[in-house]
């Protein structure tokens, strides 16, 4: 090897080490999480369904409402909306398998989620319910409503997945997580909290909402062994080939809510949902990103209360 080539290799190695060094530094451990539950007046419970153990919280009485979170999220996302809805409804928020406090089945398949939701409803003796879902949870709610209309009173989707199942339609950070070898590396290297923080800064319009507490609540479940690999499996699985047909079969009154500044799933998708679901209506929230239930919780709670009240809760 020539001296010039050796010098070039040394420079390249130094650059690589400089870029990789931050990834090798220890991450701060998440602070205490779950304190919001006491403030919201709920306590975690668990139910066993085929293939998974599901964590949920339940509050209130009245017509049932089931809340479904998005990818890499948890029932935490409903912390500011749940108490308001529980004033007049029996509200259940659950962690989908792989996330939050639920078990991590392997392989993790999104196709199982509608069945999980129905199984939890069965175990909790909910014959029918209004389903409310954000992002991934929205697509799960649509699938249940389309395939089992007898179980769904009303349907509300917030910045829902459904038209973005192709990898090319996803934000870069999700494409990164799904790339071969990345999840395995994330399981070994201290990078998961950093990835969570980066993702939250993408989904919120207002950066000041990405607090250390919020990062901890999202990061803690993803630090569980196998959580990153399961999330990558979910992203790598093909989307449902018949999702458009499922939407067309929805008969429940449907509300579509979207954040104007959503950079993960553009606001134009709201119109695609109202075009696809017969009789649905849309509301767009200004200065709001991908998770309206966290960024504009009072607005979302008011919208849902009016929507639920329009049908007498049925």
Buried (B, 14 or more C-beta within 10 A) or exposed (E): EEEEEEEEEEEEEEEEEEEEEEEEEEBEEBEEBEEBBEEBEBEBEEBEBEBBBBBBBBBBEBBBBBBBBBBBBBBBBBBBBBBBBBEBBBBBBBBBBBBBBBBBBEEBBBEBBBBBBBBBBEEBEBEBBBBBBBBBBBBBBBBBBBBBBEBBBBBBBBBBBBBBBEEEBBBEBBBBBBBEEBBEEBBEBBBBBBBBBBBBBBBBBEEEBBEEBBBBBBBBBBBBEBBBBBBBBBBBBEBBEEBBEBBEBBBBBBBBBBBBBBEBBBBEBBEBBBEBBEEBEBBBBEEBBBBBBBBBBEBBBEBBBEBBEEEEBE
